[in-house]
Amino acid sequence: MKYQRLATFAAWLLIAWSCRSDRGPTAPGSSVVQTEVRLTDAPPADASVRSVNVYIEHIDASPTTDTTGGADSQPWITLVAPHQRYDLLTLQNGTTELLGTAQLSPAEFRAIRVVLDTDSSGIVHSDGTPAIVHWGATGSISISVLVEAPVQISGQSAHILLDFNVANSFVRDPQDPNAFIFLPWIRAVRSGS
């Protein structure tokens, strides 16, 4: 009798376990948003420049504007990590470059940052000589991106466009006309659906 009850209980556990809804793959239509991150540039004001190359390590986002790392702040989420150099002057007049794609849960990002490697970035004058760029730091630097309105990640797909404004980001050094001062001017917008 004891063994029969034990066998019945084991059968009941097996049936209950097989009916659980949290096993196996996620059902089709689950909330995952295919998100593209793209880069573009507004036309430069300085015709004496041949190329403006930035080496992008990764792009991060946060659902909160408090990105200080305190107890109430949210951690950064890496969207894409291209580890590649891009010539911003080739990305004008509506031309964009795909930095990468991410599978994201629906979210609303209020802060985005770009991490650049200044040692692998630079400007080349029209005569082919490298320009001096005062980056403010060497190696990896984190740049906060202007997020005018929260970037919504929803629907089946989303596109985050980073507009890296060369004309405003690289200003001629008043003490050296062949050098530039880096004053990052990047904004992020969501486009597409």
N, C-alpha and C positions, 0 to 999 in steps of 0.2 A: 504494500500500500504506500509506504514511504517512497519507494522508487517510482511508483506511478505518478505520485504528486510532483516529484522532482522532475520527471520526464515531461509532464504537462507544463510545469513552470518554465522549463528550458525551451519548449516549443513556443510558448507564449512570448518569451523574450526574443526568440529568433524572428517571429512574425512582427513584433513591435519594432525591432531594429531594422527589418527590411522595409518598413513603411515610413521610416524617417524621411523628412523632406530636405534635410540639410546635407545629405550625402550626394556624391556624384557631381557632374558638371553643372554649371549655372544654366538656367533656362534661357532659351533664345530671347532676345530683347531685353536682357539685363542691362542695368545702367552703366555702360562703359562708353565713353565718348572718345572717338578717334580724333586726336587733336594735333594739328600741324602748327609748327612754330616757324615763321618766315621772317626774313630780314629785307629791308628796303632803305633807300636814301633819297633825300631831296637833293636837287641839283646844287653843286657847290658854287660859292661866289668867287673862288680863286682859280683862275684859268692857268696859273703857273704850276699846277700840281698834276702829275701824271696818274698817281695812284695813292689811295689811302687804305692801307691794309690793317685789319684788326684780326687778331687771333682769339677766337671765342672758345673758351674752355667749356663752359656750361651756362645754361639759363635756368634760373630757379624762380619759384613763385611761392607766395604765402597768402592764406585766406585773411590775414589781418595786417593792418598797417604797423602794428607793434612787432618789429622784427629784431628787437634788441636781445632776445634770448632769455628774458626774464621769466618768472613763474607763469605769468598770464599770456605770454607770447606763443605764437604757433611756430613750429619748425619750418624751415624751407623745404620745398619739394623740388627735386631736380626734374625739369620738364624734358630737356634734351642736353646732350653733352657731345657736341660735334668735334671738339678738339681739332679745329681747322681754321685756316686763315681765309678771310674774305676781303676782296677789293670793293670797298663801298661805292667807288665811282662807277662800277659796272651795274649798280643796282638803282638806276635813276629812271624817271619817267614811267613809273608803274611797274618796273621790273622788280621781281622778288627772288630771293634764294631760299630754298627749303633748308632749314637748320636741322630738322628732324621731326619725328612724330612721337606721340606719347598716347598710351591708353590710360585715360583718366576717369575717375568717378565724377559725376556732376559736382561742380564746385563754383565758387565765386572768389576770384583772386583780387586782392586789393594792393598787393605789392609784388613787384617783379624785379629781379636783378640780373645783370649780365656780368659774368666773370671773364675778364680779359687777361691775356698774358702779354704784358707790355714788351717783354724781351723779344717776342716774335711778331710784334706789330710795328708799323712805321709808315712814314709818308715818303714818297719819291717825287722829286721835282720833275718838271717837264723835260729837263736836260739829262735826266737819269741819275742825278746825284741824290743820295738820301738826305732828308731834312732832319734837323734836330727837333725832337718832340719832348717837351717837358710834361711827362705823364703825372707827376706828383708822387709816384712810387715806382719801384721796379718789381718785376715778377707779376704774380697774380694780383689783380685789383678787382674789387666788387663795385659795381656801378648801379645805383638805384635808378630805376626806370620810372618815368612819369606815367602814372596810371590815373587818367582824369576821371574815368568811371570804372567801377568794378568790372573785371573781365569775366563774363559768364561762360562757363563750360557746361553746355547742355545740348540735348538733341542727339543725333547720330554722329555728327562731326562738328568740329569747331576749328577756327584758324586764329592764331594769335600773331599779329603783325607787329614787329619791332621796327619803328621808324628811327633810324640812326642819322640825325641831321649833321652832316659833315661841316657845312658852313658855320654852324653855331658851335660845334664841338671842338674844332681846331682853329684857334684864333692866332693870328700873327703876333709874335712876341714884339712888343714895342721897342725893346732894347736890342733885338737881333732880327732883322727882316727876313732872314733865311730860316728862322726857327718858329715853332708853333707851341702854343700852350693848350693842353687838353682840358676842356671844360665840358664834360659829357652832357649831351642833349639828346636823350633817347625817350621816345614815348611808346606805349603799348596800347593797342586797340584790338578788339575782337572783331573779326570779319567772317562772313560766310555763316552757314548753318548746317 
